[in-house]
Amino acid sequence: MKDTTKHPCFNKENAGSCGRVHLPVAPKCNIQCNYCNRKYDCVNESRPGVTSSILKPFQAAEYMDAVLEKEPRITVAGIAGPGDPFANPQEVLETMRLLNKKHPHLLFCLSTNGMGILPYLDDIAELGVSHVTITMSAVDPAIGAKIYSWVQDGNTIHYGEEGAKLLLDRQLKAIKGLKDRNIIVKINSIAIPGINDDHLLEVAKVASELGADIQNIIPLKPTADTLFADIEEPNHNLIGPLRKAATPYIKQMTHCKRCRADAVGLLSKDQSASLCGTLQACAQHKPLELEKPRPYVAISSREGLLINQHFGETKSFYIWGEDQKGNFSLIEERKVPPKACGPKRWEELALLLNDCRTVLTAAIGETPKVYLEEHGISSHTLSGLIQDGLEAVYHTGNIESLKCRRAGIAGGCQGTGTACG
């Protein structure tokens, strides 16, 4: 049983002895806050939304190994951006799976705006995520519309009060869903003078009613190139009374450091700068599988002539290779094992194709694509003759000209492992 009190952000008394690491594996975001300017290669600023590098899941696991060697007081592995974890769900879930295998003693934490978390509540509970922070700065869509430029739901962008209302609905359901699964919930609320400073008590009341455990009222940090860049940062004379007024309703966090998306170390002794080189080095790592010979190309095809089948619907892959004279030959038809469910299916297919450098397919979902990449296998959605695809892979490198015009075929597919991929 993990000691959940060892999270330094949720438990001030442990902030001096327990550390955290933020793994920057989530670059994309599904909302645009008027105070946020994400930077993926910044080493100077100290605020949420900035990082010196972006990591792939396997790189994050390797970075975690390196961090624990240098700072054994780390008790929490968190993902806080630089975008939103659930705008990058497959990368985030795969990172958590890898960490769960290698470092099951750690507490796992996610920080999200709540917009996209609902479909993944059972996944994160299964993976042992113990703490989730939801940034909720308004419980009135009219006020939320002043804070958010837009929110994205799938392929649809919502603006104004419509977007703010949708976001709020997702946030409220997320808090309830997390508490139903016994996950500890913190509410981050950004205090923005003239926008929501006289509304945050209502946020505290709603959070309390839903069972949230703690609230963190954070002063706005004015950031260049944002709509709120010219709003003055609120000082303790504003933040102190806000926290005091909210305390009867919900416990208040008072030791927040407004951490970067790649923060590491104790809250009082951040080591982001000293470990920046380690992070950047891990971001350059290639999957170990790339060291193995990969002479072949796997093709999804119905009849063995055209690239015309969905990756997840392929019953047998056509495995092609190139001889020393540059001629292509069919090595074998490699049968796919009986379908497993969920992640196990994609893991099995990646292992099945572990001697292939790439997969050429008519369509592929995001989840299997991530699994293949983790095993060092690239994938391309193409249409046309197999011979043309092989020519592009082995000789010309001009794969773009064969890109599938019907790429939308997998646009709605999340790669759940139940049928297609």
KOLSE-866649 format. One line per 8 residues: number of its first residue (from 1); their letters; for each residue x, y, z of C-alpha. Coordinates in Angstrom, 1 decimal. Example, Ala and Ser with C-alpha at 12.3 -4.5 7.8 and 13.67 -1.06 7.14 Angstrom:
<rs>
1 = AS = 12.3 -4.5 7.8 | 13.7 -1.1 7.1 $
</rs>
This chain:
<rs>
1 = MKDTTKHP = 0.0 0.0 0.0 | 1.5 3.4 -1.0 | 1.7 6.2 1.5 | -0.3 8.9 -0.3 | 0.8 11.5 2.2 | 4.2 11.6 0.5 | 3.0 14.0 -2.2 | 4.7 17.3 -1.4 $
9 = CFNKENAG = 2.1 19.4 -3.2 | -0.9 17.9 -1.5 | 0.9 17.6 1.9 | 2.9 20.7 3.0 | 4.5 18.8 6.0 | 6.3 16.5 3.5 | 7.4 19.3 1.1 | 10.9 19.4 2.6 $
17 = SCGRVHLP = 11.6 15.7 2.4 | 9.7 14.3 -0.6 | 10.3 15.3 -4.1 | 8.5 15.2 -7.4 | 9.4 15.0 -11.1 | 7.3 16.3 -13.9 | 7.6 14.3 -17.1 | 6.9 16.5 -20.2 $
25 = VAPKCNIQ = 5.2 14.0 -22.5 | 2.1 16.0 -23.3 | 2.8 18.9 -25.7 | -0.7 19.3 -27.1 | -3.6 21.1 -25.4 | -7.3 21.0 -25.9 | -8.1 24.5 -24.6 | -6.6 28.0 -24.9 $
33 = CNYCNRKY = -6.4 29.9 -21.7 | -5.9 33.6 -22.0 | -3.0 33.6 -19.6 | -1.1 30.6 -21.2 | 1.8 30.6 -23.6 | 3.3 27.1 -23.9 | 7.0 26.8 -24.7 | 8.7 23.5 -25.5 $
41 = DCVNESRP = 12.3 24.5 -25.5 | 12.6 27.1 -22.7 | 15.3 26.8 -20.0 | 14.8 30.3 -18.5 | 11.2 30.8 -17.4 | 9.8 29.2 -14.2 | 6.1 28.7 -14.7 | 3.6 26.0 -15.9 $
49 = GVTSSILK = 3.6 25.4 -19.6 | 7.3 25.5 -20.2 | 9.9 22.8 -20.6 | 13.3 22.4 -22.1 | 12.4 19.2 -24.0 | 9.5 16.9 -24.9 | 9.9 13.2 -24.1 | 8.3 10.1 -25.6 $
57 = PFQAAEYM = 7.0 7.5 -23.1 | 10.1 5.3 -23.3 | 12.3 8.3 -22.9 | 10.4 9.4 -19.9 | 10.9 6.0 -18.3 | 14.7 6.3 -19.0 | 14.7 9.8 -17.6 | 12.9 8.6 -14.5 $
65 = DAVLEKEP = 15.7 6.1 -13.9 | 18.4 8.8 -14.2 | 16.5 11.1 -11.9 | 16.1 8.5 -9.2 | 19.8 7.8 -9.3 | 20.6 11.4 -8.7 | 17.7 12.3 -6.3 | 16.4 9.3 -4.4 $
73 = RITVAGIA = 14.0 11.5 -2.4 | 11.7 11.6 -5.4 | 8.3 10.1 -4.3 | 6.0 11.4 -7.1 | 6.1 11.0 -10.8 | 3.7 13.5 -12.4 | 2.6 14.7 -15.8 | 1.6 18.3 -16.0 $
81 = GPGDPFAN = 2.1 19.3 -19.6 | 3.4 21.4 -21.1 | -0.1 20.9 -22.7 | -2.8 18.7 -21.2 | -2.4 15.0 -20.4 | -5.7 14.1 -22.0 | -5.0 15.9 -25.2 | -2.2 13.4 -25.4 $
89 = PQEVLETM = -3.9 10.4 -23.8 | -2.0 7.5 -25.4 | 1.5 9.0 -24.6 | 0.4 9.6 -21.1 | -1.1 6.2 -20.4 | 1.9 4.5 -22.0 | 4.2 6.5 -19.8 | 2.2 5.5 -16.7 $
97 = RLLNKKHP = 2.3 1.8 -17.8 | 6.0 1.9 -18.1 | 6.5 3.6 -14.8 | 4.1 1.2 -13.1 | 6.3 -1.7 -14.3 | 9.7 -0.1 -13.4 | 8.9 2.0 -10.3 | 5.6 0.8 -8.7 $
105 = HLLFCLST = 6.6 2.4 -5.4 | 6.2 5.9 -6.7 | 3.0 7.9 -6.4 | 1.5 8.8 -9.8 | 0.0 12.2 -10.4 | -1.7 14.0 -13.3 | -2.6 17.7 -13.7 | -5.3 18.5 -16.2 $
113 = NGMGILPY = -8.0 21.0 -17.2 | -10.5 18.2 -17.1 | -11.8 18.6 -20.6 | -10.7 15.2 -21.9 | -10.3 13.0 -18.9 | -13.7 11.3 -18.6 | -13.0 8.4 -21.0 | -9.8 7.5 -19.2 $
121 = LDDIAELG = -11.0 7.5 -15.5 | -10.9 3.7 -15.3 | -7.5 3.5 -17.0 | -5.8 5.9 -14.6 | -7.4 4.2 -11.6 | -6.1 0.8 -12.9 | -2.6 2.3 -13.5 | -2.5 3.4 -9.8 $
129 = VSHVTITM = -2.8 7.2 -10.3 | -3.4 8.4 -6.8 | -3.5 12.2 -7.2 | -5.1 14.3 -9.9 | -5.2 18.1 -10.1 | -7.9 19.8 -12.1 | -7.5 23.5 -13.0 | -11.0 25.1 -12.5 $
137 = SAVDPAIG = -11.0 28.8 -12.3 | -14.7 29.5 -12.8 | -18.1 27.8 -12.1 | -20.0 30.4 -14.1 | -19.7 30.1 -17.9 | -20.0 33.8 -18.3 | -16.8 34.2 -16.3 | -15.2 31.2 -17.9 $
145 = AKIYSWVQ = -15.8 32.8 -21.3 | -13.5 35.6 -20.2 | -10.7 33.1 -19.2 | -10.8 30.7 -22.2 | -10.5 31.7 -25.8 | -11.7 28.3 -27.0 | -12.0 24.6 -26.0 | -11.7 21.6 -28.3 $
153 = DGNTIHYG = -13.9 18.6 -28.2 | -12.7 16.0 -30.7 | -12.6 17.9 -34.0 | -14.9 20.7 -32.9 | -13.8 24.0 -31.5 | -16.2 25.8 -29.1 | -15.9 29.5 -28.3 | -17.3 31.9 -25.7 $
161 = EEGAKLLL = -19.9 30.8 -23.1 | -20.7 27.6 -25.1 | -17.1 26.5 -24.7 | -16.8 27.5 -21.1 | -20.1 25.7 -20.3 | -18.9 22.5 -21.9 | -15.5 22.7 -20.1 | -17.3 23.3 -16.8 $
169 = DRQLKAIK = -19.6 20.3 -17.3 | -16.6 18.0 -18.0 | -14.7 19.4 -15.0 | -17.6 18.8 -12.6 | -18.1 15.2 -13.9 | -14.4 14.6 -13.7 | -14.2 15.6 -10.0 | -17.1 13.3 -9.2 $
177 = GLKDRNII = -15.7 10.4 -11.2 | -12.3 10.7 -9.7 | -13.7 10.7 -6.1 | -15.9 7.7 -7.0 | -12.6 5.9 -7.7 | -11.0 7.1 -4.5 | -8.5 9.3 -6.2 | -7.3 12.4 -4.3 $
185 = VKINSIAI = -8.3 15.6 -6.1 | -6.8 19.1 -5.9 | -8.4 22.1 -7.6 | -6.1 24.7 -9.0 | -7.8 28.1 -9.4 | -6.0 30.9 -11.1 | -6.8 34.3 -9.4 | -7.2 36.9 -12.2 $
193 = PGINDDHL = -7.8 40.5 -10.9 | -10.9 42.0 -12.5 | -12.0 38.7 -14.0 | -12.7 36.1 -11.4 | -11.1 37.3 -8.1 | -14.5 37.9 -6.5 | -15.8 34.5 -7.8 | -13.3 32.1 -6.4 $
201 = LEVAKVAS = -15.2 31.5 -3.2 | -18.0 30.0 -5.4 | -15.4 27.8 -7.0 | -14.3 26.6 -3.5 | -17.9 25.9 -2.5 | -18.6 23.8 -5.6 | -15.3 21.9 -5.3 | -16.1 21.1 -1.7 $
209 = ELGADIQN = -19.6 19.9 -2.5 | -18.1 17.5 -5.1 | -15.7 16.1 -2.5 | -12.4 17.7 -3.7 | -9.7 17.4 -1.1 | -7.8 20.6 -1.5 | -7.8 23.9 -3.4 | -4.8 25.8 -4.7 $
217 = IIPLKPTA = -5.6 29.5 -5.4 | -2.7 30.6 -7.6 | -2.0 34.2 -8.5 | -2.0 35.0 -12.2 | 1.5 35.1 -13.6 | 1.4 37.7 -16.5 | 3.0 36.1 -19.5 | 4.1 37.8 -22.7 $
225 = DTLFADIE = 2.1 37.2 -25.9 | -1.1 36.4 -24.1 | -4.4 38.3 -23.7 | -3.8 38.7 -20.0 | -0.1 39.9 -20.4 | -1.0 43.4 -19.1 | -3.0 42.3 -16.0 | -1.0 43.0 -12.9 $
233 = EPNHNLIG = 0.0 40.0 -10.9 | -2.0 39.8 -7.7 | 0.0 40.0 -4.4 | -0.6 38.5 -1.0 | -3.0 41.2 -0.1 | -5.5 39.7 -2.5 | -4.5 36.0 -2.4 | -4.4 35.8 1.4 $
241 = PLRKAATP = -8.0 36.9 2.0 | -9.2 34.7 -0.8 | -7.6 31.6 0.8 | -8.9 32.6 4.2 | -12.5 33.0 2.9 | -12.3 29.6 1.2 | -10.7 27.7 4.1 | -14.1 26.9 5.9 $
249 = YIKQMTHC = -15.2 25.1 2.7 | -12.0 23.3 1.5 | -8.4 22.9 2.7 | -6.1 25.4 1.1 | -2.6 24.8 -0.4 | -0.3 27.7 0.5 | 3.1 26.5 -0.7 | 2.7 26.2 -4.5 $
257 = KRCRADAV = 5.8 27.0 -6.5 | 4.0 27.3 -9.9 | 6.2 24.5 -11.3 | 7.5 24.0 -14.8 | 6.3 21.1 -16.9 | 9.8 19.5 -16.4 | 10.2 20.4 -12.7 | 12.2 18.0 -10.6 $
265 = GLLSKDQS = 13.5 17.8 -7.0 | 12.1 19.1 -3.7 | 9.7 22.0 -3.9 | 12.2 24.1 -2.0 | 15.2 22.9 -4.0 | 14.2 22.6 -7.7 | 16.8 20.8 -9.8 | 15.3 21.5 -13.3 $
273 = ASLCGTLQ = 18.3 23.5 -14.3 | 20.9 21.0 -13.1 | 19.1 18.1 -14.7 | 18.3 19.9 -17.9 | 21.1 18.2 -19.7 | 19.9 14.8 -18.6 | 16.4 15.6 -19.8 | 17.7 16.8 -23.2 $
281 = ACAQHKPL = 19.9 13.8 -23.6 | 17.0 11.4 -22.9 | 14.9 13.3 -25.5 | 17.5 12.2 -28.1 | 17.4 8.5 -27.2 | 16.2 6.0 -29.7 | 14.2 2.9 -28.8 | 16.5 0.0 -27.9 $
289 = ELEKPRPY = 14.8 -2.1 -30.7 | 16.5 0.2 -33.2 | 19.8 -1.4 -32.5 | 18.5 -4.7 -33.9 | 18.6 -5.4 -37.6 | 15.3 -4.4 -39.2 | 15.5 -5.4 -42.9 | 11.8 -5.8 -43.6 $
297 = VAISSREG = 8.7 -3.8 -44.3 | 5.2 -5.0 -43.2 | 2.3 -4.3 -45.5 | -1.5 -4.3 -44.7 | -3.1 -5.6 -47.9 | -6.2 -7.5 -48.8 | -4.8 -9.3 -51.9 | -1.0 -8.7 -51.8 $
305 = LLINQHFG = -0.9 -6.1 -54.5 | -2.2 -2.9 -53.0 | -1.8 -1.1 -49.7 | -5.5 -1.1 -48.9 | -6.2 -2.5 -45.5 | -6.6 -1.0 -42.0 | -3.8 -2.0 -39.6 | -6.2 -3.4 -37.0 $
313 = ETKSFYIW = -8.2 -5.4 -39.5 | -5.1 -7.1 -41.0 | -5.3 -10.9 -40.6 | -1.8 -11.5 -42.0 | 0.9 -9.0 -42.9 | 2.8 -9.2 -46.2 | 6.5 -9.1 -45.1 | 8.8 -7.7 -47.8 $
321 = GEDQKGNF = 12.6 -7.3 -48.0 | 15.3 -6.1 -50.4 | 18.2 -8.1 -51.7 | 21.7 -6.9 -52.4 | 20.8 -5.9 -55.9 | 18.0 -3.7 -54.8 | 15.2 -6.0 -55.9 | 12.1 -6.5 -53.7 $
329 = SLIEERKV = 10.9 -9.9 -52.7 | 8.0 -11.2 -50.6 | 9.5 -13.0 -47.6 | 6.4 -14.4 -46.1 | 2.8 -13.8 -45.1 | 2.9 -13.5 -41.4 | -0.4 -14.4 -39.6 | -1.7 -12.2 -36.9 $
337 = PPKACGPK = -2.4 -14.1 -33.6 | -6.0 -14.3 -32.3 | -7.2 -10.9 -31.1 | -6.4 -9.9 -27.6 | -8.1 -7.0 -25.9 | -6.8 -3.5 -25.3 | -3.0 -2.7 -25.0 | -2.1 -6.4 -25.0 $
345 = RWEELALL = -3.2 -6.6 -28.7 | -0.9 -3.8 -29.8 | 2.0 -5.1 -27.8 | 1.6 -8.5 -29.4 | 1.5 -7.0 -32.9 | 4.6 -4.8 -32.2 | 6.5 -7.9 -31.1 | 5.2 -9.8 -34.2 $
353 = LNDCRTVL = 6.7 -7.1 -36.4 | 9.9 -6.5 -34.5 | 12.2 -7.3 -37.5 | 10.4 -4.7 -39.6 | 11.5 -1.1 -39.9 | 8.1 0.3 -40.9 | 4.5 -0.6 -41.5 | 2.6 0.6 -44.6 $
361 = TAAIGETP = -1.1 0.6 -44.1 | -4.3 2.2 -45.4 | -5.1 3.5 -41.9 | -4.0 3.2 -38.3 | -5.3 4.4 -35.0 | -3.3 6.6 -32.6 | -2.9 3.9 -29.9 | -1.3 1.2 -32.1 $
369 = KVYLEEHG = 0.8 3.9 -33.7 | 2.3 4.8 -30.4 | 2.9 1.2 -29.5 | 4.8 0.5 -32.8 | 6.9 3.7 -32.2 | 7.8 2.5 -28.7 | 9.2 -0.7 -30.4 | 11.1 1.4 -33.0 $
377 = ISSHTLSG = 8.7 0.7 -35.8 | 7.4 3.6 -37.9 | 4.0 3.5 -39.6 | 2.8 5.3 -42.7 | -0.8 5.6 -44.1 | -0.5 5.2 -47.8 | -2.6 4.2 -50.8 | -1.4 2.6 -54.0 $
385 = LIQDGLEA = 0.8 -0.3 -55.2 | 3.0 -2.2 -52.7 | 5.9 -1.9 -55.1 | 5.6 1.9 -55.1 | 5.5 1.9 -51.3 | 8.6 -0.3 -51.1 | 10.4 2.0 -53.6 | 9.7 5.0 -51.3 $
393 = VYHTGNIE = 10.9 3.2 -48.2 | 14.0 1.6 -49.5 | 15.1 4.0 -52.3 | 13.6 7.4 -52.8 | 12.4 8.3 -49.3 | 9.5 10.1 -51.0 | 6.7 8.7 -48.9 | 4.7 11.9 -48.8 $
401 = SLKCRRAG = 3.6 11.5 -52.5 | 1.8 8.2 -51.6 | 0.1 9.5 -48.5 | -3.4 8.1 -48.2 | -6.0 10.6 -49.5 | -8.6 8.8 -47.3 | -6.6 9.3 -44.1 | -9.8 10.1 -42.4 $
409 = IAGGCQGT = -10.6 6.5 -42.3 | -9.0 6.2 -38.9 | -9.9 9.7 -37.8 | -12.5 8.5 -35.3 | -10.6 5.4 -34.2 | -9.0 5.5 -30.8 | -7.3 2.1 -31.2 | -9.1 0.4 -28.2 $
417 = GTACG = -7.9 -3.0 -29.2 | -11.4 -4.4 -29.7 | -11.7 -4.5 -33.4 | -9.7 -2.1 -35.6 | -6.6 0.0 -34.9 $
</rs>
